[in-house]
């Protein structure tokens, strides 16, 4: 019986993605476990493996298609002994809720739909609404309607089964304003593009990819809904710098430690020593984590991503260094697995290498803390009544004040300062 290949859910939060490209073409034989396509999620481009084997008989969604909902049929696979005539009898699955922990697999349909032809159904249609109030529209049509101030109930759909598609809202006239997006504030004035066009300002449009769109939405939500609180402390790095040189010399090329490796370890040790800062807020309870899973912000060509050093308190600085180099490399290549960048209990954003001395980062929910790390600079400090020159680094802790208030944040920074200024304590 023909097998319907569905758009996979590559993470628990994924509802749609871009089918970047097919690595197989119609007529090719496919083996179980073979990579057949690349899917662009909100954080990376993932290789997708087949779970069945047979002939790729028909590609339903072409490469480069954006906003493909999870569980939408994207291709049909014929098993051994079947020919093209079996396609007419192929069942069409109805979209199901994204299963947790699916991983990077292409799922086989479990339920046949009533229709005999394949029609991609966008995720979230009619969710939480009565049948009489449902508005069937593609995600792209919904976004355009929001931008134009259209009430989708007044738009007639020309898509399959009356679904509202992009052309319907583009050709419709603005009527009753639709609800503003929950995560993006509206503005009474023109947006940047409207203003530039109005004033004849020249510009080049650089389209936003999924990573940048999702990052923008989540940071906006974080800044709007989380009560941020900021605490800064100066750390003297002279002992750390000396230890780093000695350890790298002793390694004889086996590894090369960076200052950031020590910062990751110091935060992990501080969280182990002071668990109240290793938390997340929920309405029912504050979750206090057992391990320090440190998310580290990495700049990639597609935007920021935060690979995770898990249980960092249990790893040596050299182990952290090796693991971080591997994660950063694969992050920039878009080859991280969802489990490698989703989750985490604490984040670090380091701009010291760019000469930035001090900044405040936005909390990465559902985490409660993110540390903004500035550059190590030579400064005049007073020790025992004498002015001396030391290498000093300023770090700023941004916290979710609901779960990590000022006192808890200050206590945590004292532990961090102790470890970063006395690196020998991290080697025990």
TORGURO-394057 format. One record per residue (C-alpha): x, y, z; residue in three letters; residue number from 0. Coordinates in Angstrom, 1 decimal. Each point is the difference from the previous one (the first is absolute). Layout:
<sites>
{{X, Y, Z}, Ala, NUM}
...
</sites>
This chain:
<sites>
{{0.0, 0.0, 0.0}, Unk, 0}
{{1.4, 3.5, -0.8}, Unk, 1}
{{1.5, 1.8, 2.9}, Unk, 2}
{{-0.7, 3.7, 0.5}, Unk, 3}
{{3.1, 1.9, 1.2}, Unk, 4}
{{-1.0, 2.9, 2.3}, Unk, 5}
{{1.7, 3.2, 0.9}, Unk, 6}
{{1.8, -1.0, 3.2}, Unk, 7}
{{-0.1, 1.8, 3.4}, Unk, 8}
{{3.7, 0.4, 0.7}, Unk, 9}
{{-0.6, 1.5, 3.4}, Unk, 10}
{{-2.8, 0.0, 2.5}, Unk, 11}
{{-0.8, 3.7, -0.8}, Unk, 12}
{{0.2, -0.2, -3.8}, Unk, 13}
{{-3.3, 0.6, -1.8}, Unk, 14}
{{1.3, 0.8, -3.4}, Unk, 15}
{{3.2, 0.3, -1.9}, Unk, 16}
{{1.7, 0.4, -3.4}, Unk, 17}
{{0.5, -3.0, -2.2}, Unk, 18}
{{3.5, 1.2, -1.0}, Unk, 19}
{{0.8, -2.6, -2.7}, Unk, 20}
{{-0.5, -3.6, -1.0}, Unk, 21}
{{3.1, -2.2, -0.1}, Unk, 22}
{{-1.9, -2.6, -2.0}, Unk, 23}
{{-2.0, 0.4, -3.2}, Unk, 24}
{{-3.2, -1.7, -1.2}, Unk, 25}
{{0.8, -3.6, -1.0}, Unk, 26}
{{3.0, -0.4, 2.3}, Unk, 27}
{{0.2, -3.0, 2.3}, Unk, 28}
{{0.1, 0.9, 3.7}, Unk, 29}
{{1.3, -2.1, 2.8}, Unk, 30}
{{-1.0, 0.3, 3.7}, Unk, 31}
{{2.3, 2.3, 1.8}, Unk, 32}
{{1.1, 1.8, -3.2}, Unk, 33}
{{-0.1, 3.8, 0.0}, Unk, 34}
{{-2.6, 1.1, -2.5}, Unk, 35}
{{-0.6, 3.7, 0.7}, Unk, 36}
{{1.1, 3.1, 1.9}, Unk, 37}
{{-2.5, 1.8, 2.2}, Unk, 38}
{{0.7, 3.5, 1.3}, Unk, 39}
{{-1.4, 0.4, 3.5}, Unk, 40}
{{0.0, 3.1, 2.2}, Unk, 41}
{{3.6, -0.6, 1.0}, Unk, 42}
{{1.8, -2.1, -2.5}, Unk, 43}
{{-0.1, -2.0, -3.3}, Unk, 44}
{{-0.6, -3.6, 0.9}, Unk, 45}
{{0.6, -3.1, -2.1}, Unk, 46}
{{-3.0, -2.3, 0.0}, Unk, 47}
{{0.2, -3.8, -0.2}, Unk, 48}
{{-2.5, -2.4, -1.5}, Unk, 49}
{{-1.5, -2.6, 2.3}, Unk, 50}
{{-1.3, -2.2, -2.9}, Unk, 51}
{{1.6, -1.2, -3.2}, Unk, 52}
{{-1.4, -0.1, -3.5}, Unk, 53}
{{-0.2, 2.3, -3.0}, Unk, 54}
{{-0.6, 3.7, 0.3}, Unk, 55}
{{-3.0, 0.0, -2.3}, Unk, 56}
{{-1.3, 3.6, 0.3}, Unk, 57}
{{1.3, 3.2, 1.6}, Unk, 58}
{{-3.0, 2.0, 1.2}, Unk, 59}
{{1.8, 3.1, 1.5}, Unk, 60}
{{2.9, 1.3, -2.0}, Unk, 61}
{{3.4, 1.1, 1.4}, Unk, 62}
{{0.1, 3.6, 1.2}, Unk, 63}
{{-3.6, 0.1, 1.2}, Unk, 64}
{{-0.4, 1.9, 3.2}, Unk, 65}
{{-2.7, -0.2, 2.7}, Unk, 66}
{{-0.7, -3.7, -0.4}, Unk, 67}
{{-2.0, -1.2, 3.0}, Unk, 68}
{{1.0, -2.9, 2.0}, Unk, 69}
{{-1.7, -3.3, -1.1}, Unk, 70}
{{-0.7, 1.4, -3.5}, Unk, 71}
{{0.6, -2.8, -2.6}, Unk, 72}
{{3.1, 1.0, -1.9}, Unk, 73}
{{0.6, -3.2, -2.1}, Unk, 74}
{{-1.2, -3.5, -0.8}, Unk, 75}
{{2.2, -3.1, 0.3}, Unk, 76}
{{-0.9, -3.2, -1.9}, Unk, 77}
{{1.0, -3.3, 1.6}, Unk, 78}
{{1.6, -3.0, -1.8}, Unk, 79}
{{-2.3, -1.4, -2.6}, Unk, 80}
{{-2.2, 3.1, -0.4}, Unk, 81}
{{-0.2, 2.1, -3.1}, Unk, 82}
{{-1.4, 3.5, -0.7}, Unk, 83}
{{-3.5, -1.3, -0.2}, Unk, 84}
{{0.0, -0.5, 3.7}, Unk, 85}
{{0.3, 3.8, 0.5}, Unk, 86}
{{-3.7, 0.5, -0.6}, Unk, 87}
{{-0.8, -2.2, 3.0}, Unk, 88}
{{2.6, 1.7, 2.3}, Unk, 89}
{{-1.6, 1.1, 3.3}, Unk, 90}
{{0.3, 3.6, 0.9}, Unk, 91}
{{0.7, 0.7, 3.7}, Unk, 92}
{{-1.6, 2.7, 2.0}, Unk, 93}
{{2.4, 2.3, 1.9}, Unk, 94}
{{0.5, -1.2, 3.5}, Unk, 95}
{{1.4, 2.0, 3.0}, Unk, 96}
{{3.8, 0.0, 0.0}, Unk, 97}
{{1.2, -3.0, 2.0}, Unk, 98}
{{2.6, 0.8, 2.6}, Unk, 99}
{{3.4, -1.6, -0.4}, Unk, 100}
{{-0.5, -1.0, -3.6}, Unk, 101}
{{3.5, 1.0, -1.0}, Unk, 102}
{{1.2, 0.3, -3.5}, Unk, 103}
{{-2.2, -2.6, -1.7}, Unk, 104}
{{-2.5, 0.1, -2.8}, Unk, 105}
{{-3.2, -1.6, 1.4}, Unk, 106}
{{-2.3, -2.4, -1.7}, Unk, 107}
{{-3.7, 0.9, 0.1}, Unk, 108}
{{-2.1, -1.6, 2.7}, Unk, 109}
{{-3.5, 1.2, -1.0}, Unk, 110}
{{-1.4, 0.3, -3.5}, Unk, 111}
{{-1.9, 3.2, -0.8}, Unk, 112}
{{-3.4, 0.0, -1.6}, Unk, 113}
{{1.3, 1.7, -3.2}, Unk, 114}
{{1.8, -2.0, -2.6}, Unk, 115}
{{2.2, 2.8, -1.2}, Unk, 116}
{{2.9, 1.6, 1.9}, Unk, 117}
{{-0.7, 3.5, 1.3}, Unk, 118}
{{2.5, 1.5, 2.5}, Unk, 119}
{{-1.8, 1.1, 3.1}, Unk, 120}
{{1.7, 2.8, 2.0}, Unk, 121}
{{0.6, -0.7, 3.6}, Unk, 122}
{{-2.4, 1.6, 2.5}, Unk, 123}
{{-3.0, 0.5, -2.2}, Unk, 124}
{{-3.1, 0.5, 2.1}, Unk, 125}
{{1.7, -1.0, 3.2}, Unk, 126}
{{-1.9, 1.0, 3.1}, Unk, 127}
{{-3.0, 1.3, -2.1}, Unk, 128}
{{-3.5, -1.3, -0.6}, Unk, 129}
{{-0.7, -1.5, -3.4}, Unk, 130}
{{-2.1, 3.0, -1.0}, Unk, 131}
{{2.7, 2.5, 0.9}, Unk, 132}
{{2.9, -1.8, -1.8}, Unk, 133}
{{2.0, 2.0, -2.5}, Unk, 134}
{{2.0, -2.2, -2.3}, Unk, 135}
{{3.1, 1.9, -1.1}, Unk, 136}
{{3.7, -0.7, -0.6}, Unk, 137}
{{2.5, 1.4, 2.5}, Unk, 138}
{{1.3, 2.4, -2.7}, Unk, 139}
{{-3.5, 1.3, -0.7}, Unk, 140}
{{-0.6, 0.6, 3.7}, Unk, 141}
{{3.2, 2.1, 0.3}, Unk, 142}
{{-0.8, 2.1, -3.1}, Unk, 143}
{{-3.6, 0.5, 1.4}, Unk, 144}
{{1.5, 1.2, 3.3}, Unk, 145}
{{2.3, 2.5, -1.9}, Unk, 146}
{{-2.9, 1.3, -2.1}, Unk, 147}
{{-2.5, 0.2, 2.9}, Unk, 148}
{{-2.3, -2.5, -1.6}, Unk, 149}
{{-2.7, -2.1, 1.8}, Unk, 150}
{{0.5, -3.4, -1.6}, Unk, 151}
{{-3.7, -0.8, 0.6}, Unk, 152}
{{-0.8, 2.6, -2.7}, Unk, 153}
{{2.4, -1.6, -2.6}, Unk, 154}
{{-1.2, -2.6, -2.4}, Unk, 155}
{{2.4, -2.9, -0.5}, Unk, 156}
{{0.9, -1.4, -3.4}, Unk, 157}
{{2.3, -2.8, 1.2}, Unk, 158}
{{-0.9, -3.6, 0.5}, Unk, 159}
{{-3.3, -0.4, 1.9}, Unk, 160}
{{-0.4, 3.7, 0.2}, Unk, 161}
{{3.3, 0.6, 1.8}, Unk, 162}
{{1.3, 3.6, 0.0}, Unk, 163}
{{3.3, 0.3, -1.7}, Unk, 164}
{{2.6, 2.7, -0.6}, Unk, 165}
{{-1.7, 1.4, -3.2}, Unk, 166}
{{-3.3, 0.3, 1.8}, Unk, 167}
{{1.2, 2.4, 2.6}, Unk, 168}
{{2.3, 1.9, -2.4}, Unk, 169}
{{-3.0, 0.7, -2.2}, Unk, 170}
{{-2.4, 0.8, 2.8}, Unk, 171}
{{-0.6, 3.5, 1.3}, Unk, 172}
{{0.7, 1.0, 3.6}, Unk, 173}
{{-3.2, -0.4, 2.1}, Unk, 174}
{{-0.5, -0.8, 3.6}, Unk, 175}
{{3.4, 0.0, 1.7}, Unk, 176}
{{1.2, -3.4, 0.9}, Unk, 177}
{{1.5, -0.8, 3.4}, Unk, 178}
{{3.6, 1.3, 0.4}, Unk, 179}
{{2.6, -2.7, 0.4}, Unk, 180}
{{0.5, -0.9, 3.6}, Unk, 181}
{{3.8, 0.1, -0.2}, Unk, 182}
{{0.6, 3.1, -2.1}, Unk, 183}
{{-1.1, 3.5, 1.0}, Unk, 184}
{{-2.0, 2.0, -2.5}, Unk, 185}
{{1.0, 3.5, -1.0}, Unk, 186}
{{-2.2, 2.9, -0.9}, Unk, 187}
{{2.5, 1.3, -2.5}, Unk, 188}
{{1.5, -1.4, -3.2}, Unk, 189}
{{2.5, -2.9, 0.3}, Unk, 190}
{{3.6, 0.4, -1.3}, Unk, 191}
{{-0.8, -1.2, -3.5}, Unk, 192}
{{-3.1, 2.3, -0.3}, Unk, 193}
{{2.0, 3.0, 1.2}, Unk, 194}
{{2.9, -0.7, -2.3}, Unk, 195}
{{-2.2, -0.4, -3.0}, Unk, 196}
{{-1.9, 3.2, 1.0}, Unk, 197}
{{3.1, 2.0, 0.3}, Unk, 198}
{{1.8, -1.5, -3.0}, Unk, 199}
{{2.8, -1.5, 2.1}, Unk, 200}
{{2.1, -2.5, -1.8}, Unk, 201}
{{0.5, -3.4, 1.6}, Unk, 202}
{{0.7, -3.7, -0.6}, Unk, 203}
{{-2.4, -2.6, 1.4}, Unk, 204}
{{1.7, -2.8, 1.9}, Unk, 205}
{{-2.7, -2.7, 0.6}, Unk, 206}
{{-0.3, -1.3, 3.5}, Unk, 207}
{{0.5, -3.7, 0.4}, Unk, 208}
{{-1.8, -2.2, 2.5}, Unk, 209}
{{2.7, 0.3, 2.6}, Unk, 210}
{{-0.1, 3.8, 0.0}, Unk, 211}
{{-3.9, 0.1, 0.0}, Unk, 212}
{{-0.3, -2.4, 2.9}, Unk, 213}
{{2.8, 1.7, 2.0}, Unk, 214}
{{-1.6, 3.4, -0.5}, Unk, 215}
{{-3.4, -1.4, 1.1}, Unk, 216}
{{1.3, -1.7, 3.1}, Unk, 217}
{{2.2, 2.9, 1.1}, Unk, 218}
{{-2.9, 2.3, -0.4}, Unk, 219}
{{-2.2, -2.3, 2.1}, Unk, 220}
{{2.8, -0.3, 2.6}, Unk, 221}
{{0.5, 3.7, 0.4}, Unk, 222}
{{-3.7, 0.7, 0.2}, Unk, 223}
{{-1.0, -2.8, 2.4}, Unk, 224}
{{3.0, -0.6, 2.2}, Unk, 225}
{{0.9, 2.5, 2.8}, Unk, 226}
{{3.7, 0.5, -0.7}, Unk, 227}
{{2.4, 0.9, 2.8}, Unk, 228}
{{3.7, 0.8, -0.6}, Unk, 229}
{{3.0, -0.5, 2.2}, Unk, 230}
{{3.7, 0.8, -1.0}, Unk, 231}
{{3.2, -1.0, 1.7}, Unk, 232}
{{3.7, 0.5, -0.9}, Unk, 233}
{{2.3, -3.0, 0.0}, Unk, 234}
{{3.8, 0.1, 0.1}, Unk, 235}
{{1.4, -2.5, -2.6}, Unk, 236}
{{3.7, 0.0, 0.7}, Unk, 237}
{{0.0, -3.4, 1.7}, Unk, 238}
{{-2.2, -1.5, -2.7}, Unk, 239}
{{2.2, 1.4, -2.8}, Unk, 240}
{{3.1, -1.5, 1.7}, Unk, 241}
{{-1.8, -3.4, 0.5}, Unk, 242}
{{-1.1, 0.0, -3.6}, Unk, 243}
{{3.5, 0.5, -1.3}, Unk, 244}
{{1.4, -2.7, 2.2}, Unk, 245}
{{-2.7, -2.5, -0.9}, Unk, 246}
{{0.3, 0.6, -3.7}, Unk, 247}
{{3.8, -0.4, 0.2}, Unk, 248}
{{-0.4, -3.2, 2.0}, Unk, 249}
{{-2.5, -1.4, -2.6}, Unk, 250}
{{2.7, 0.2, -2.7}, Unk, 251}
{{-2.6, 0.5, -2.8}, Unk, 252}
{{-2.5, -2.6, 1.3}, Unk, 253}
{{-2.5, 2.9, 0.6}, Unk, 254}
{{0.0, 3.8, 0.2}, Unk, 255}
{{-2.1, 1.5, 2.7}, Unk, 256}
{{-1.8, 3.3, -0.4}, Unk, 257}
{{-1.1, 2.5, 2.6}, Unk, 258}
{{-3.6, -0.9, -0.9}, Unk, 259}
{{0.7, -3.6, 0.9}, Unk, 260}
{{0.9, 1.1, 3.6}, Unk, 261}
{{-3.2, 2.2, 0.0}, Unk, 262}
{{-2.2, -2.9, -0.9}, Unk, 263}
{{1.6, -2.2, 2.8}, Unk, 264}
{{-0.1, 2.8, 2.6}, Unk, 265}
{{-3.8, 0.5, -0.7}, Unk, 266}
{{-0.6, -3.7, 0.3}, Unk, 267}
{{1.9, -0.2, 3.2}, Unk, 268}
{{-1.8, 3.0, 1.4}, Unk, 269}
{{-3.4, -1.5, -0.9}, Unk, 270}
{{1.1, -3.3, 1.7}, Unk, 271}
{{1.0, 2.0, 3.1}, Unk, 272}
{{-3.1, 2.2, 0.0}, Unk, 273}
{{-3.0, -1.9, -1.6}, Unk, 274}
{{-2.6, 2.7, 0.6}, Unk, 275}
{{1.3, 1.8, -3.1}, Unk, 276}
{{-0.3, -3.1, -2.1}, Unk, 277}
{{-3.8, 0.2, -0.5}, Unk, 278}
{{-3.0, 0.7, -2.2}, Unk, 279}
{{-3.2, 1.8, 0.9}, Unk, 280}
{{-3.4, -1.7, -0.4}, Unk, 281}
{{-3.3, 1.3, 1.4}, Unk, 282}
{{-0.3, -3.1, 2.3}, Unk, 283}
{{3.6, -0.3, 1.1}, Unk, 284}
{{3.6, 1.0, -0.5}, Unk, 285}
{{1.9, -2.8, -1.7}, Unk, 286}
{{3.5, -0.5, 1.5}, Unk, 287}
{{2.3, -2.0, -2.3}, Unk, 288}
{{2.4, -2.7, 1.2}, Unk, 289}
{{2.6, 0.6, -2.7}, Unk, 290}
{{1.5, 3.2, -1.5}, Unk, 291}
{{-0.8, -0.3, -3.7}, Unk, 292}
{{1.8, 3.1, -1.4}, Unk, 293}
{{-1.4, 1.6, -3.3}, Unk, 294}
{{2.7, 2.0, -1.8}, Unk, 295}
{{-1.0, 2.6, -2.6}, Unk, 296}
{{1.7, -0.6, -3.3}, Unk, 297}
{{-0.2, 2.3, -3.0}, Unk, 298}
{{-0.7, -1.9, -3.3}, Unk, 299}
{{-0.6, 1.3, -3.6}, Unk, 300}
{{-3.7, -0.7, 0.6}, Unk, 301}
{{-0.3, 1.7, 3.5}, Unk, 302}
{{0.6, -0.8, 3.6}, Unk, 303}
{{-0.2, -3.5, 1.4}, Unk, 304}
{{0.8, -1.3, 3.5}, Unk, 305}
{{1.6, -3.5, 0.1}, Unk, 306}
{{0.1, -1.6, 3.4}, Unk, 307}
{{2.8, -1.4, 2.1}, Unk, 308}
{{-2.1, -2.5, 2.1}, Unk, 309}
{{0.9, -0.7, 3.6}, Unk, 310}
{{2.9, 2.4, -0.3}, Unk, 311}
{{0.8, -0.3, 3.7}, Unk, 312}
{{1.0, -3.6, -0.5}, Unk, 313}
{{2.5, 0.7, -2.9}, Unk, 314}
{{3.6, 1.3, 0.1}, Unk, 315}
{{0.9, 3.3, -1.7}, Unk, 316}
{{1.8, -1.9, -2.7}, Unk, 317}
{{-3.1, -2.2, -0.7}, Unk, 318}
{{-2.2, 3.1, -0.1}, Unk, 319}
{{2.5, 1.6, -2.4}, Unk, 320}
{{0.0, -3.0, -2.4}, Unk, 321}
{{-3.8, -0.3, 0.1}, Unk, 322}
{{-0.6, 3.7, -0.5}, Unk, 323}
{{2.2, 0.2, -3.0}, Unk, 324}
{{-1.9, -2.9, -1.6}, Unk, 325}
{{-3.4, 1.5, 0.8}, Unk, 326}
{{1.0, 3.4, -1.3}, Unk, 327}
{{1.4, -1.4, -3.2}, Unk, 328}
{{-3.2, -2.0, -0.7}, Unk, 329}
{{-2.2, 2.9, 1.0}, Unk, 330}
{{1.6, 2.2, -2.7}, Unk, 331}
{{-0.5, -2.8, -2.5}, Unk, 332}
{{-3.6, -0.4, 1.0}, Unk, 333}
{{0.5, -3.6, 1.0}, Unk, 334}
{{-1.0, 0.0, 3.7}, Unk, 335}
{{-2.7, -2.5, 1.2}, Unk, 336}
{{-3.0, 1.6, 1.8}, Unk, 337}
{{1.1, -1.7, 3.2}, Unk, 338}
{{3.3, 1.8, -0.2}, Unk, 339}
{{-1.5, 3.5, 0.1}, Unk, 340}
{{-3.4, -0.4, 1.6}, Unk, 341}
{{-0.3, 0.2, 3.8}, Unk, 342}
{{2.8, 1.2, 2.2}, Unk, 343}
{{-0.3, 1.5, 3.5}, Unk, 344}
{{2.3, 3.0, -0.3}, Unk, 345}
{{1.3, 2.1, -2.9}, Unk, 346}
{{3.3, 1.9, -0.8}, Unk, 347}
{{0.4, 2.7, -2.6}, Unk, 348}
{{3.7, 1.1, -0.4}, Unk, 349}
{{0.8, 3.1, -2.1}, Unk, 350}
{{3.4, 0.5, 1.6}, Unk, 351}
{{1.8, -1.1, -3.2}, Unk, 352}
{{-1.6, 3.1, -1.7}, Unk, 353}
{{1.4, 2.4, 2.6}, Unk, 354}
{{-3.4, 0.5, 1.6}, Unk, 355}
{{0.6, 0.9, 3.6}, Unk, 356}
{{-3.6, -0.2, 1.4}, Unk, 357}
{{-3.5, -0.9, -1.2}, Unk, 358}
{{-3.2, -1.5, 1.2}, Unk, 359}
{{-1.5, -3.1, -1.7}, Unk, 360}
{{-3.6, -1.1, -0.3}, Unk, 361}
{{-1.1, -3.0, 2.1}, Unk, 362}
{{-0.4, -3.2, -2.1}, Unk, 363}
{{-3.3, -1.5, 1.2}, Unk, 364}
{{-0.8, -2.2, 1.7}, Unk, 365}
{{3.4, 0.5, 1.6}, Unk, 366}
{{0.3, 2.5, 2.8}, Unk, 367}
{{3.5, 1.3, -0.5}, Unk, 368}
{{2.3, 1.1, -2.8}, Unk, 369}
{{3.5, 1.4, 0.6}, Unk, 370}
{{1.4, 2.8, -2.3}, Unk, 371}
{{3.8, -0.2, -0.1}, Unk, 372}
{{2.1, 3.0, -0.9}, Unk, 373}
{{3.6, 0.3, -1.1}, Unk, 374}
{{3.0, -0.5, 2.4}, Unk, 375}
{{1.6, 3.5, 0.3}, Unk, 376}
{{3.0, 1.4, 1.8}, Unk, 377}
{{-1.3, 2.3, 2.7}, Unk, 378}
{{1.3, 1.7, 3.1}, Unk, 379}
{{-1.3, -1.6, 3.2}, Unk, 380}
{{0.7, 0.5, 3.6}, Unk, 381}
{{1.5, -2.9, 2.0}, Unk, 382}
{{1.1, 0.5, 3.6}, Unk, 383}
{{-0.1, 3.7, -0.4}, Unk, 384}
{{2.2, -0.1, -3.1}, Unk, 385}
{{-0.9, 0.7, -3.6}, Unk, 386}
{{1.0, -2.9, -2.3}, Unk, 387}
{{-0.8, -1.0, -3.6}, Unk, 388}
{{-2.1, -3.1, -0.4}, Unk, 389}
{{-1.9, -1.7, -2.8}, Unk, 390}
{{-3.7, 0.5, 0.9}, Unk, 391}
{{-3.1, -1.4, -1.6}, Unk, 392}
{{-3.5, 1.3, 0.6}, Unk, 393}
{{-2.9, -2.5, -0.1}, Unk, 394}
{{-3.7, 0.9, 0.2}, Unk, 395}
{{-2.6, -2.5, 1.1}, Unk, 396}
{{-3.5, 0.4, -1.4}, Unk, 397}
{{-2.6, -1.8, 2.1}, Unk, 398}
{{-3.7, -0.8, -0.1}, Unk, 399}
{{-0.8, 1.7, 3.3}, Unk, 400}
{{-2.9, -2.3, 0.7}, Unk, 401}
{{2.3, -3.0, 0.6}, Unk, 402}
{{3.4, 1.7, 0.5}, Unk, 403}
{{-0.4, 3.2, 1.9}, Unk, 404}
{{2.7, 2.5, 0.8}, Unk, 405}
{{1.3, -1.8, 3.1}, Unk, 406}
{{0.2, -3.3, -1.7}, Unk, 407}
{{1.7, 1.5, -3.0}, Unk, 408}
{{2.6, 1.8, 2.1}, Unk, 409}
{{0.7, -3.1, 2.0}, Unk, 410}
{{0.6, -2.0, -3.2}, Unk, 411}
{{2.4, 2.7, -1.4}, Unk, 412}
{{2.1, -0.3, 3.2}, Unk, 413}
{{0.4, -3.7, -0.6}, Unk, 414}
{{0.8, 0.6, -3.7}, Unk, 415}
{{2.6, 2.7, 0.9}, Unk, 416}
{{1.7, -2.3, 2.5}, Unk, 417}
{{0.4, -2.7, -2.7}, Unk, 418}
{{1.1, 2.3, -2.8}, Unk, 419}
{{2.6, 1.8, 2.1}, Unk, 420}
{{1.3, -3.3, 1.5}, Unk, 421}
{{0.0, -2.5, -2.8}, Unk, 422}
{{1.8, -2.6, 2.1}, Unk, 423}
{{-3.3, -0.5, 1.7}, Unk, 424}
{{-1.5, -1.2, -3.3}, Unk, 425}
{{2.7, -2.7, -0.4}, Unk, 426}
{{-0.8, -1.9, 3.2}, Unk, 427}
</sites>
